[in-house]
Amino acid sequence: MIAPQVVARDNLPQRVRIYEVGARDGLQNEKQVISTVVKAEFVERLVAAGLRTVEATSFVHPKWVPQLADAEDLIDRLQPVDGVRYVVLVPNAKGLQRALDRGVRDIAIFASVTETFSRRNLNRSVAESIEMFTPVVEQARAAGVGVRAYVSMVCGDPWEGKVPVTQVVDVATRLVALGCTELCLGDTIGVGTPGHVRALVRALIAAGIERDQLGVHFHDTYGQALANVLAALQEGVTTVDSSAGGLGGCPYAESATGNLATEDLLWQLHGLGIETGVDLHALVRTSLWMAEELGRPSPSRTVQALAASVGAA
């Protein structure tokens, strides 16, 4: 099997947790309705490839994201696997209750650091969104459920332009103060660069947020995603979001062209000698299979490069 030559670097984590978003963020914008059976098989294949944190779906109203209208059915189909976390996105208290009713143990909420995107995505100001999330986080934590807070537009906003680091810190610290157990920095439109990423991470740590609470979510709009991942790793971040096959984007951010492909991330991490627990070739086969289901090739360069060598999907 083709694999990267391993050349380790000092001052990098020995192991990285990949937070796989392909099943939710990756599929939510697909225009064709994907069957629940296919979605469940996708998640099962991701887990079989070694991924241990998979964001499976969202308990959002079907009116807003029709593709995820089968959230309950999907969760019911997923078999528990030791060491595997199935995370669901919840928009509000009603979504949380739906998740709790299905025995979900990990949820995510989606906030914004900019007013325009907050209103477009949540129909609320930033302050109003935090007020809305307060009882959600409180109820989830009281039920022993882990809460990840996505913080979007941390590097820039298509309507407001540059976003000050202090603005990100303000929103992030307020979310952590609510009781969120994890914070994910989302470069939603992919305008961030390595120096900016380092400044963000350092500012958040200086504000009292623990490194092990931080995750990063980079879009590759300007080809900076892998460089930004390396910058985050150099600052001690050990959780990185990615999407199998490079699926997905953001329906409310017009210039968000797609998530970092998990396979491209794995090639980099494995080349650096960083453990992930994920079988790259098994994941490539999964993305080739999903590409057939969707009727188009995967945008992941690593999937394209390894397609001929991994065998049947």
N, C-alpha and C positions, 0 to 999 in steps of 0.2 A: 504493500500500500504506500502511496505517496504521502509524505509527511514533512513538515518543516524541519530543518536542521536546528537543533537546540543550542542556543548560545545564551546562557543566563546573564542577567545584569544584576549588579548590587542594588540594594535599597528598593527592591520591589517585593510585593507580597509573595509568599510561597504558594498561596492558594487563593483563587478568586471564585466567588459565588456568582454564577450567571443566573440572572433573573429573566426568565424566558417570557416574552410578551406576545409571541406570534399568534397564539390561539385567541387572544382577546384583541389587543391593539392591531395585530396583523390582519385579522379577518373582518374586523368590524365595518370597514369601508367597502367591502366587496359588494358589487351591485347584484350579482347572482346570489340567490339564496343557497347557502351551503347546508346540506343535511346535518342533523344532529349526529347521525351515525358517523359521518366523515369527520366532524369536529372531534368526537370522542376518540376516534382512531388516531387523529392527529396528536391529541394530548397523550394518548397511550404510547405512541411512537416516540414522542419527545422524552417521556419518562424512561422508556426502554433504552434510549440513547445515553441516559445518564443525567439528564437535567432533573434537579431536585426542587426547584422553585418555578412553578408554572402558573402564570396568570391565565385562568381558563376562560373567564367570561365576565359579564357585567350585569348586575341587577338594575339596569336602567329601564325606563319605560320603553316598550317596543316602538312607540311613536317616534322616539328620537333616534334609536338605533335598531331598526327592524332586524338586522342580521343576528342580534343577540336576544331575540324574543324567546328563544328556547333555553334560557339560562337554567331554569329549574330542571328541565329534562336532562340537560347536559351534565349538571352536577350529580344527578341521580345515577347516571351511567358510569361515572368515574369510580373505579375501585380504589380503596385506600391502599397505599404503598408505603411501607416503612421508610421514614426519612424524607418523604415527598410532601411538599406544601402546595395545595391548590388554592390560589388566591383569587378573589373576585373583587371587581371594582364596584363600589356602591356610591350613588350620587347623593343620598339623603337617608333619613331615618327609615322611610318605607323600604328602601333598598336594603338597608341593614337588616330589617326584620325578615325580609325574604331570604337573605343569606343565612341568618341564624336558624330559621325554620328548616333549612337544608343541612344544618350541622357544619357550616363553614367555620373554619378556625382562624382564617387570615383574610383580612379585607384591605382594600386600598381606597383612598379618597383622592380627588383630583382638584387641586387648587391652582390659582394663578397669582403671580406677583404683579401683574399689570391689570389696570382697571378695564381697559377695552376688551381684552381676551376673557376676563372674568365675566363680563356682561354678555359677551357673545356665547360663551360656553355654558355658563351657569345662570345667566339672566340675573346676576347679582353683582354688587360691588365686591371688592376684596374683603372689606370689613363684614359685609353681610354674608359672604360665603363662609368666613370663619365662624360667624355666629351660627350659621346653619350646621356646620360640622361639629360644633361643640357637643351637643347631645349625642350625636352619632359616635364620636370618639369615646365619650363617657360611658355609653351603653355597651359599646364593644369591649372596652377594657374591663368593665364590670363583669362581662360574660367570659373573660379570659381570652378574648380574641386579639390577635396582633393587628396593628393598624399601620399601614404604610401611607405616607402622605406624599403624593406627587406635587412638586412645585414647578409649574410650567413657566416658559418664557424667561428663564433665568439669564440667558445671554443676549436676548433681544426680542423685540415684538414687531410684527409687520405693520402695525398701526402707530405705535408709540416710539419705535426706533430703539435706541440704546437704552439698556436698563441698568441703572446704578447698582453696584454690588450691595450698597447699604439697603436698598429696597428689597433685595433678595433676602438679606439677613433678617430684616424686620419681619417679613411674612414667615420665613422658615422658623424663627425662634418662637413665634406665636403658635405655630402648629405643633411644635415639639412641646410647648408649655401645656397644650391641651391634653397631652398624653400619648401622642403618636410615637410608636416604637421604632419607626424607620422613616427616613426622609430621602426622597429621590429628586435629584436636581435634573430638570428636564430642559435641554436645549431644543425646544419644540420646533424651531425653524432652522436649526443647524448652522447658526452664524458664529458660534463660539470658536475660539482658538485656544491653544494650550496655555498661554499666559493668563488668559481670562479664567480658564478653568482652575488653575492653581490659585489665583486670587480669590475666587469664590470659596474654594475648599478651605483655604487658610482663614478667611474672614469668618466662616461658619464655625470653625473650630475655636477661633479666638472668642467667639460669642458664647461658647460653652456647649456646643453640640459635639457629641462624641464621634470619633472617626467611624466606629463600627455601626453607627446609626445611618451613615450616609451611603447612598447609591447614586449612580449617574446614568442618564438616559440621553444618548446623543443621536441626533439625526444627521445624515450624511449629505445634506443639501450642497455644501461647498467642499465636500471631500475631506472634512476635518475630523470625522468621528473617531477613527482609530488613533489619530494623534492626540485627540482630547482624552481618550481612554488612558493612554500611556501617561499623560500629564496627571490624571486623577490617581493612577496607581502610584506614581512617584510621590504623591501626597498622602499615601497610606489608605486610600479608598479600596475596598475589597469586594464591593457588590457592583456589578455592571449589568445594565439592561441590554437585551438584544432580542431580535426576532428571527426565528428560523427562516432561512431563505430570503431574508430582507423584506418580509411582508410588512405592509402597513404604513400609516402616516397619521395625520390628524384631520378630521373632517371640518374643524373650525379654524384651522390655520392654513390658509391657502398655499403658502410657500413651503409647507412641510412635505418634503418629497419622499420620505421613507426612513424606516428604522435601520439601525446598524444590523447587518446580517450576523446571526450567531456564528455561522461558519467562518466568516471573515475574522470575527473576534477570536474564535478558537485558534485559527492559524497563527495569529499574533501571539496569543497567550502561550500556546504550546511551544512556539519558537523561542519564547523567553524562558522556558522551563517552568512555567507557572502551572500548577495543578488545577484542573477544573472538574475532573471526574466524568467528563463527557467524551463520548466516542465520536470523533469528528466524522468519520466515514459513515457511521450509522445515521448521523444527523443529515449528512448530504443525501443519503438514500431517502430519508423522510421528506426532505425539501423537494427532491425530484418527484416523489410520489404526489405531494401536494400541488406542485406545478402542473402535473397532468390533470389533477382534479379541477384546477382553476383554468386550465386551457391556455396557459402562457408560461414562458420560461422564467426561472428564478432570476432576479436581478443580482444575486450574490455572485461575486467574481470567483470565490472559492468553490461554490457549487458548480459553476460553469467549468472551472478548471479541472475539477475532480470527477465530473459526471461520467466520463468514459472509463474511469478506473475503479469505480466503487461497485459496479455490478448492478443488478436489477433493483429497482426501488421497492 
